């Protein structure tokens, strides 16, 4: 069984650098290549570390937290950290006998990278779908993250 993990495809993260990935991910989902699909949603709060230290105030309002694709009643996991790796995700993987996890979404250098590292370090077969990831800060940062991922989880797992 395989899992497509769609990370933080939220209104707050959609800009000129990320808008194209939305359509690509939508098509990927509609191709029905994956047995299971989960969406993650980053939830920020007024007193979070992101507000206090980074002055990042997005993903607080309902509109900015909104996932921009129809989730089609697939599971949505809310998170308040970079990584999507959580007890809820681990349980889902175990309960559904997931063999391979494919990551896509936003931001490559942040939530994708951290999730990939966490899954890799915990022994899961994780693949990053590089053409289905994007970075709000542009292609250079996305490509840098892809190179870091190739080096640290293996080139054959960045596809």
C-alpha atoms as an extended CHARMM CRD file, in Angstrom:
* protein
*
       159  EXT
         1         1  UNK       CA              0.0000000000        0.0000000000        0.0000000000  PROA      1               0.0000000000
         2         2  UNK       CA              1.1720000000        3.5010000000       -0.7300000000  PROA      2               0.0000000000
         3         3  UNK       CA              0.3600000000        6.9050000000        0.7090000000  PROA      3               0.0000000000
         4         4  UNK       CA              0.4290000000       10.3340000000       -0.9060000000  PROA      4               0.0000000000
         5         5  UNK       CA              1.0650000000       12.8880000000        1.8280000000  PROA      5               0.0000000000
         6         6  UNK       CA              0.0520000000       16.3660000000        0.6070000000  PROA      6               0.0000000000
         7         7  UNK       CA              1.7880000000       18.8440000000        2.8580000000  PROA      7               0.0000000000
         8         8  UNK       CA              0.4090000000       22.2910000000        3.6700000000  PROA      8               0.0000000000
         9         9  UNK       CA             -1.2660000000       23.1390000000        0.3760000000  PROA      9               0.0000000000
        10        10  UNK       CA             -2.8660000000       26.1390000000        2.0680000000  PROA      10              0.0000000000
        11        11  UNK       CA             -3.9360000000       29.5790000000        0.9240000000  PROA      11              0.0000000000
        12        12  UNK       CA             -1.2440000000       31.3080000000        3.0190000000  PROA      12              0.0000000000
        13        13  UNK       CA              1.4720000000       29.4800000000        1.0830000000  PROA      13              0.0000000000
        14        14  UNK       CA              0.1650000000       30.1590000000       -2.4150000000  PROA      14              0.0000000000
        15        15  UNK       CA              2.0610000000       32.8290000000       -4.3310000000  PROA      15              0.0000000000
        16        16  UNK       CA              3.7160000000       33.2660000000       -7.7330000000  PROA      16              0.0000000000
        17        17  UNK       CA              6.3340000000       30.6720000000       -6.7770000000  PROA      17              0.0000000000
        18        18  UNK       CA              3.8730000000       27.9840000000       -5.6710000000  PROA      18              0.0000000000
        19        19  UNK       CA              0.6730000000       28.4600000000       -7.6840000000  PROA      19              0.0000000000
        20        20  UNK       CA              1.7030000000       26.0340000000      -10.4500000000  PROA      20              0.0000000000
        21        21  UNK       CA              2.2260000000       23.1340000000       -8.0410000000  PROA      21              0.0000000000
        22        22  UNK       CA             -1.4560000000       23.2460000000       -7.0410000000  PROA      22              0.0000000000
        23        23  UNK       CA             -2.6390000000       22.1610000000      -10.4850000000  PROA      23              0.0000000000
        24        24  UNK       CA              0.0790000000       19.4900000000      -10.7360000000  PROA      24              0.0000000000
        25        25  UNK       CA             -0.9100000000       18.0110000000       -7.3590000000  PROA      25              0.0000000000
        26        26  UNK       CA             -4.5910000000       18.1150000000       -8.2910000000  PROA      26              0.0000000000
        27        27  UNK       CA             -3.8190000000       16.1080000000      -11.4430000000  PROA      27              0.0000000000
        28        28  UNK       CA             -1.6250000000       13.7030000000       -9.4460000000  PROA      28              0.0000000000
        29        29  UNK       CA             -4.5010000000       13.0370000000       -7.0460000000  PROA      29              0.0000000000
        30        30  UNK       CA             -7.0010000000       12.5810000000       -9.8780000000  PROA      30              0.0000000000
        31        31  UNK       CA             -4.6960000000       10.0320000000      -11.5770000000  PROA      31              0.0000000000
        32        32  UNK       CA             -5.5970000000        7.6270000000       -8.7270000000  PROA      32              0.0000000000
        33        33  UNK       CA             -2.0850000000        6.1810000000       -8.4170000000  PROA      33              0.0000000000
        34        34  UNK       CA             -2.1670000000        6.2040000000       -4.6290000000  PROA      34              0.0000000000
        35        35  UNK       CA             -4.0590000000        3.8380000000       -2.3430000000  PROA      35              0.0000000000
        36        36  UNK       CA             -4.2690000000        6.4550000000        0.4060000000  PROA      36              0.0000000000
        37        37  UNK       CA             -4.1150000000       10.2540000000        0.5080000000  PROA      37              0.0000000000
        38        38  UNK       CA             -3.6300000000       12.4600000000        3.5490000000  PROA      38              0.0000000000
        39        39  UNK       CA             -3.5010000000       16.2500000000        3.6290000000  PROA      39              0.0000000000
        40        40  UNK       CA             -1.7240000000       18.2010000000        6.3410000000  PROA      40              0.0000000000
        41        41  UNK       CA             -2.6610000000       21.6690000000        7.4970000000  PROA      41              0.0000000000
        42        42  UNK       CA             -0.3390000000       23.9700000000        9.4250000000  PROA      42              0.0000000000
        43        43  UNK       CA             -2.1320000000       25.7550000000       12.2490000000  PROA      43              0.0000000000
        44        44  UNK       CA             -0.5090000000       28.8470000000       13.7380000000  PROA      44              0.0000000000
        45        45  UNK       CA             -1.6140000000       30.6950000000       16.8770000000  PROA      45              0.0000000000
        46        46  UNK       CA             -1.1730000000       34.2180000000       18.2060000000  PROA      46              0.0000000000
        47        47  UNK       CA              1.3530000000       33.0920000000       20.8130000000  PROA      47              0.0000000000
        48        48  UNK       CA              3.2840000000       30.5150000000       18.7750000000  PROA      48              0.0000000000
        49        49  UNK       CA              7.0380000000       30.3310000000       18.3210000000  PROA      49              0.0000000000
        50        50  UNK       CA              6.4880000000       31.3960000000       14.6880000000  PROA      50              0.0000000000
        51        51  UNK       CA              4.8040000000       34.6350000000       15.7760000000  PROA      51              0.0000000000
        52        52  UNK       CA              7.1970000000       35.2910000000       18.6750000000  PROA      52              0.0000000000
        53        53  UNK       CA             10.5140000000       34.5640000000       16.9690000000  PROA      53              0.0000000000
        54        54  UNK       CA              9.8270000000       34.8090000000       13.2340000000  PROA      54              0.0000000000
        55        55  UNK       CA              7.0020000000       37.3730000000       13.2240000000  PROA      55              0.0000000000
        56        56  UNK       CA              5.0700000000       34.9200000000       10.9940000000  PROA      56              0.0000000000
        57        57  UNK       CA              1.3620000000       35.5930000000       11.4210000000  PROA      57              0.0000000000
        58        58  UNK       CA             -0.1470000000       33.5760000000        8.5620000000  PROA      58              0.0000000000
        59        59  UNK       CA             -2.1830000000       30.3870000000        9.0690000000  PROA      59              0.0000000000
        60        60  UNK       CA             -4.0360000000       31.9000000000       12.0130000000  PROA      60              0.0000000000
        61        61  UNK       CA             -7.2240000000       32.9690000000       10.2250000000  PROA      61              0.0000000000
        62        62  UNK       CA             -9.5380000000       30.3320000000        8.7910000000  PROA      62              0.0000000000
        63        63  UNK       CA             -9.0630000000       31.6880000000        5.2720000000  PROA      63              0.0000000000
        64        64  UNK       CA             -5.2520000000       31.5690000000        5.3820000000  PROA      64              0.0000000000
        65        65  UNK       CA             -5.3460000000       28.0120000000        6.8390000000  PROA      65              0.0000000000
        66        66  UNK       CA             -7.7090000000       26.7780000000        4.1060000000  PROA      66              0.0000000000
        67        67  UNK       CA             -6.4750000000       23.8780000000        1.9520000000  PROA      67              0.0000000000
        68        68  UNK       CA             -6.7850000000       25.0550000000       -1.6550000000  PROA      68              0.0000000000
        69        69  UNK       CA             -7.8060000000       21.7010000000       -3.1530000000  PROA      69              0.0000000000
        70        70  UNK       CA            -10.8640000000       19.6170000000       -2.4370000000  PROA      70              0.0000000000
        71        71  UNK       CA             -9.7080000000       17.0340000000        0.0990000000  PROA      71              0.0000000000
        72        72  UNK       CA            -12.4790000000       14.6630000000       -1.0610000000  PROA      72              0.0000000000
        73        73  UNK       CA            -13.0610000000       13.4520000000        2.4840000000  PROA      73              0.0000000000
        74        74  UNK       CA             -9.4530000000       12.2620000000        2.7920000000  PROA      74              0.0000000000
        75        75  UNK       CA             -7.9280000000       12.5660000000        6.2350000000  PROA      75              0.0000000000
        76        76  UNK       CA             -6.6090000000       16.0200000000        7.1410000000  PROA      76              0.0000000000
        77        77  UNK       CA             -3.9920000000       16.0960000000        9.8830000000  PROA      77              0.0000000000
        78        78  UNK       CA             -3.5770000000       19.4270000000       11.6190000000  PROA      78              0.0000000000
        79        79  UNK       CA             -0.0890000000       20.2400000000       12.8400000000  PROA      79              0.0000000000
        80        80  UNK       CA              1.6040000000       23.1010000000       14.6290000000  PROA      80              0.0000000000
        81        81  UNK       CA              5.1950000000       22.1010000000       13.8210000000  PROA      81              0.0000000000
        82        82  UNK       CA              7.1840000000       21.8210000000       10.6080000000  PROA      82              0.0000000000
        83        83  UNK       CA              7.0050000000       18.0430000000       10.3760000000  PROA      83              0.0000000000
        84        84  UNK       CA              3.9190000000       16.0260000000        9.4690000000  PROA      84              0.0000000000
        85        85  UNK       CA              5.4050000000       13.0660000000       11.3600000000  PROA      85              0.0000000000
        86        86  UNK       CA              3.1350000000       12.5890000000       14.3590000000  PROA      86              0.0000000000
        87        87  UNK       CA              1.5360000000        9.8530000000       16.4500000000  PROA      87              0.0000000000
        88        88  UNK       CA             -1.6090000000       10.2210000000       14.3240000000  PROA      88              0.0000000000
        89        89  UNK       CA              0.3770000000        9.6820000000       11.1120000000  PROA      89              0.0000000000
        90        90  UNK       CA              2.3120000000        6.7320000000       12.5890000000  PROA      90              0.0000000000
        91        91  UNK       CA             -0.9440000000        5.0750000000       13.6210000000  PROA      91              0.0000000000
        92        92  UNK       CA             -2.4530000000        5.6360000000       10.1680000000  PROA      92              0.0000000000
        93        93  UNK       CA              0.6220000000        4.1360000000        8.4850000000  PROA      93              0.0000000000
        94        94  UNK       CA              0.4960000000        1.0980000000       10.7550000000  PROA      94              0.0000000000
        95        95  UNK       CA             -3.2880000000        0.5990000000       10.5960000000  PROA      95              0.0000000000
        96        96  UNK       CA             -3.3130000000        0.8620000000        6.7920000000  PROA      96              0.0000000000
        97        97  UNK       CA             -0.1680000000       -1.2220000000        6.2270000000  PROA      97              0.0000000000
        98        98  UNK       CA              1.5380000000        1.5560000000        4.2610000000  PROA      98              0.0000000000
        99        99  UNK       CA              4.7620000000        0.4650000000        2.5640000000  PROA      99              0.0000000000
       100       100  UNK       CA              5.7440000000        3.6510000000        0.7230000000  PROA      100             0.0000000000
       101       101  UNK       CA              5.0840000000        7.2950000000        1.5140000000  PROA      101             0.0000000000
       102       102  UNK       CA              5.2270000000        9.9330000000       -1.2230000000  PROA      102             0.0000000000
       103       103  UNK       CA              5.5710000000       13.5770000000       -0.2220000000  PROA      103             0.0000000000
       104       104  UNK       CA              4.3740000000       16.6110000000       -2.1450000000  PROA      104             0.0000000000
       105       105  UNK       CA              3.3060000000       20.1450000000       -1.2660000000  PROA      105             0.0000000000
       106       106  UNK       CA              4.7800000000       23.3230000000        0.1820000000  PROA      106             0.0000000000
       107       107  UNK       CA              7.5060000000       24.3430000000        1.4160000000  PROA      107             0.0000000000
       108       108  UNK       CA             10.2620000000       22.1050000000        0.0600000000  PROA      108             0.0000000000
       109       109  UNK       CA             12.9850000000       23.5670000000        2.2860000000  PROA      109             0.0000000000
       110       110  UNK       CA             10.8840000000       23.4610000000        5.3980000000  PROA      110             0.0000000000
       111       111  UNK       CA              7.9360000000       21.1440000000        6.0290000000  PROA      111             0.0000000000
       112       112  UNK       CA              8.7210000000       18.7220000000        3.1810000000  PROA      112             0.0000000000
       113       113  UNK       CA             12.3760000000       18.4510000000        4.1910000000  PROA      113             0.0000000000
       114       114  UNK       CA             11.6430000000       18.0280000000        7.9060000000  PROA      114             0.0000000000
       115       115  UNK       CA              8.9190000000       15.4420000000        7.2730000000  PROA      115             0.0000000000
       116       116  UNK       CA             11.1760000000       13.4940000000        4.8940000000  PROA      116             0.0000000000
       117       117  UNK       CA             14.0050000000       13.5050000000        7.4290000000  PROA      117             0.0000000000
       118       118  UNK       CA             11.7280000000       12.3550000000       10.2510000000  PROA      118             0.0000000000
       119       119  UNK       CA             10.1950000000        9.5390000000        8.1970000000  PROA      119             0.0000000000
       120       120  UNK       CA             13.6420000000        8.4670000000        6.9280000000  PROA      120             0.0000000000
       121       121  UNK       CA             15.1540000000        8.4500000000       10.4320000000  PROA      121             0.0000000000
       122       122  UNK       CA             12.2660000000        6.3210000000       11.6700000000  PROA      122             0.0000000000
       123       123  UNK       CA             12.7970000000        3.6760000000        9.0050000000  PROA      123             0.0000000000
       124       124  UNK       CA              9.9580000000        4.4290000000        6.5930000000  PROA      124             0.0000000000
       125       125  UNK       CA             10.2650000000        4.2480000000        2.7980000000  PROA      125             0.0000000000
       126       126  UNK       CA              9.8020000000        7.9120000000        1.9430000000  PROA      126             0.0000000000
       127       127  UNK       CA              9.9540000000        9.4650000000       -1.5100000000  PROA      127             0.0000000000
       128       128  UNK       CA              9.9120000000       13.1680000000       -2.3080000000  PROA      128             0.0000000000
       129       129  UNK       CA              8.0750000000       14.0120000000       -5.5310000000  PROA      129             0.0000000000
       130       130  UNK       CA             10.3040000000       16.9380000000       -6.4970000000  PROA      130             0.0000000000
       131       131  UNK       CA              8.0980000000       18.1880000000       -9.3440000000  PROA      131             0.0000000000
       132       132  UNK       CA              5.1050000000       18.2620000000       -6.9980000000  PROA      132             0.0000000000
       133       133  UNK       CA              6.8120000000       20.3740000000       -4.3290000000  PROA      133             0.0000000000
       134       134  UNK       CA              7.4020000000       24.1140000000       -4.2960000000  PROA      134             0.0000000000
       135       135  UNK       CA              8.9030000000       26.8180000000       -2.1550000000  PROA      135             0.0000000000
       136       136  UNK       CA              7.2480000000       30.1380000000       -1.3970000000  PROA      136             0.0000000000
       137       137  UNK       CA             10.6990000000       31.7340000000       -1.6830000000  PROA      137             0.0000000000
       138       138  UNK       CA             11.2990000000       30.4760000000       -5.2170000000  PROA      138             0.0000000000
       139       139  UNK       CA             12.9360000000       27.8580000000       -7.3700000000  PROA      139             0.0000000000
       140       140  UNK       CA             16.5040000000       28.4000000000       -6.1560000000  PROA      140             0.0000000000
       141       141  UNK       CA             15.5350000000       27.5770000000       -2.5870000000  PROA      141             0.0000000000
       142       142  UNK       CA             13.4090000000       24.6300000000       -3.7990000000  PROA      142             0.0000000000
       143       143  UNK       CA             16.3640000000       23.2560000000       -5.7940000000  PROA      143             0.0000000000
       144       144  UNK       CA             18.7220000000       23.7060000000       -2.8500000000  PROA      144             0.0000000000
       145       145  UNK       CA             16.3300000000       21.7120000000       -0.6550000000  PROA      145             0.0000000000
       146       146  UNK       CA             16.0930000000       18.9810000000       -3.2950000000  PROA      146             0.0000000000
       147       147  UNK       CA             19.8980000000       18.6630000000       -3.3070000000  PROA      147             0.0000000000
       148       148  UNK       CA             19.9310000000       18.4660000000        0.5030000000  PROA      148             0.0000000000
       149       149  UNK       CA             17.2440000000       15.7730000000        0.3830000000  PROA      149             0.0000000000
       150       150  UNK       CA             19.1580000000       13.7420000000       -2.2330000000  PROA      150             0.0000000000
       151       151  UNK       CA             22.2670000000       13.8510000000       -0.0490000000  PROA      151             0.0000000000
       152       152  UNK       CA             20.4720000000       12.9330000000        3.1680000000  PROA      152             0.0000000000
       153       153  UNK       CA             17.7370000000       10.4300000000        2.2520000000  PROA      153             0.0000000000
       154       154  UNK       CA             19.2960000000        9.0970000000       -0.9700000000  PROA      154             0.0000000000
       155       155  UNK       CA             19.0530000000       10.2050000000       -4.6020000000  PROA      155             0.0000000000
       156       156  UNK       CA             16.7760000000        7.3060000000       -5.5100000000  PROA      156             0.0000000000
       157       157  UNK       CA             14.1890000000        8.5820000000       -3.0170000000  PROA      157             0.0000000000
       158       158  UNK       CA             13.8900000000       12.0140000000       -4.6360000000  PROA      158             0.0000000000
       159       159  UNK       CA             11.9280000000       11.3760000000       -7.8010000000  PROA      159             0.0000000000
